[in-house]
Amino acid sequence: MTITPLMPVYPRCGFRPVRGEGAWLISEDGSRALDFASGIAVNLLGHGHPHLTKAIQEQAATLMHVSNLYGSPQGEKFAQRLVDTTFADTVFFTNSGAEAVECAIKAARAYHQSQGSDRFEIITFKNAFHGRTMATISASNQEKMHHGFSPLLSGFKYVEFDDLEGAKAAISDKTAGFLVEPIQGEGGIRPASDEFMKGLRALADEHDLMLVLDEVQCGVARSGALYAHELYGIEPDIMASAKGIGGGFPFGACLATEKAARGMVVGTHGSTYGGNPLAMAAGNAVWDVVANDEFLEGVRNTGEKLRAAIAQFIGNYPELFESVRGSGLMLGVRMNDNVVVREFVGHLRDNHGLLTVAAGDNTLRLLPPLNIGDEEIATFIEKLSAGAAAYETAKAS
Ligand SMILES: *Cc1c(COP(=O)(O)O)cnc(C)c1O
């Protein structure tokens, strides 16, 4: 037998973390790495955050899981906090980002179909990432995710990201809504323009379409706003959240206005684990820390410092780096076309103890914990600097 016990769908590297301390991961062999990946935008309070850890420990010992057939004081409390701090009137809890997007797609269709309309098509945007379930791969135009899994779920139309005219032209009498990441994550940290996001909101209003936002990666304080759409001064009808929402505990949420959720009535949707007391304890603990102006301002300030440090630094290596973009602590460094970003990410990890993530458009993705400070920024620049110098020397020889 040659197949590995872990189904070999990931190209796993040699770094094998067994412990985390703040912004650092410690591997099986004792080596330490500065974690500017955060489990891909998940561990937003770093590793071993005392408030989050304590909340999970206490809840685990008290009550871990009960069925959604029973009343949920823990779920009601966290849902109420989400309702109080966002556009939403109601929340469905899931176990992952893809499930939150699934729920959002179902809600958008049900908004129309529960009222006798047959609209089902969702307009999505090229190079988007919405997850790995059948519906969410179908929602993305990325063929590498489709291969071997046909037939896809029908009803998605792909339009160029940030192309408002294209989005407008794609609307038909079958259109149910738009699904878009305000800041594309996997696609290469590409923020939508103000005009595009406001334009989609206006088109949705004009044609009675659901504006569905996928804020699985850019949401929960990552962008410097609690949710990234706030940066554009618009509100969605439906929104998927996950990743950072549990600070490392796996769960997600589909948030909606009362109007948008009109099809989501008793019996239409469900999840065995969704919103269990343990997940809700994690969510409440994360919200205790992040859902206030002081924390968000901290993310914006730290983000600006990190961005400025990067912008200044990359000027020294024009052969390697092109530009920095993003918002808050969701930053991307576009690499020059003669550098393969995946190689550079591996080089930083293996030779310099720095964890980053490769993204589309040859972009180095930086997603540090949101509570890093000057010390971590300085260490990051040191490591990046040593990494860039060594990489250039290696390439030249
Ligand atoms: C990660 C991600 C998802 C999928 O989340 P999972 O928890 O892996 O299912 C969906 N949308 C976006 C924008 C993401 O970044």
The ligand as a Tripos MOL2 file, in Angstrom:
@<TRIPOS>MOLECULE
LIG
   15    15     1     0     0
SMALL
NO_CHARGES

@<TRIPOS>ATOM
      1 C1        -11.3370   29.5370    3.4210 C.3       1 LIG1
      2 C2        -12.4450   30.1300    2.6620 C.ar      1 LIG1
      3 C3        -13.6480   29.4370    2.4550 C.ar      1 LIG1
      4 C4        -13.8640   28.0050    2.8920 C.3       1 LIG1
      5 O1        -13.7740   27.8360    4.2680 O.3       1 LIG1
      6 P1        -13.5840   26.3450    4.8580 P.3       1 LIG1
      7 O2        -13.6590   26.5350    6.3420 O.co2     1 LIG1
      8 O3        -12.2520   25.8510    4.3820 O.co2     1 LIG1
      9 O4        -14.6910   25.5200    4.3280 O.co2     1 LIG1
     10 C5        -14.6700   30.0880    1.7840 C.ar      1 LIG1
     11 N1        -14.5070   31.3440    1.3370 N.ar      1 LIG1
     12 C6        -13.3700   32.0380    1.5140 C.ar      1 LIG1
     13 C7        -13.2780   33.4450    1.0280 C.3       1 LIG1
     14 C8        -12.2930   31.4540    2.1650 C.ar      1 LIG1
     15 O5        -11.1460   32.1300    2.3060 O.3       1 LIG1
@<TRIPOS>BOND
     1     1     2 1
     2     2     3 ar
     3     2    14 ar
     4     3     4 1
     5     3    10 ar
     6     4     5 1
     7     5     6 1
     8     6     7 2
     9     6     8 1
    10     6     9 1
    11    10    11 ar
    12    11    12 ar
    13    12    13 1
    14    12    14 ar
    15    14    15 1
@<TRIPOS>SUBSTRUCTURE
     1 LIG1         1 GROUP 0 **** ****
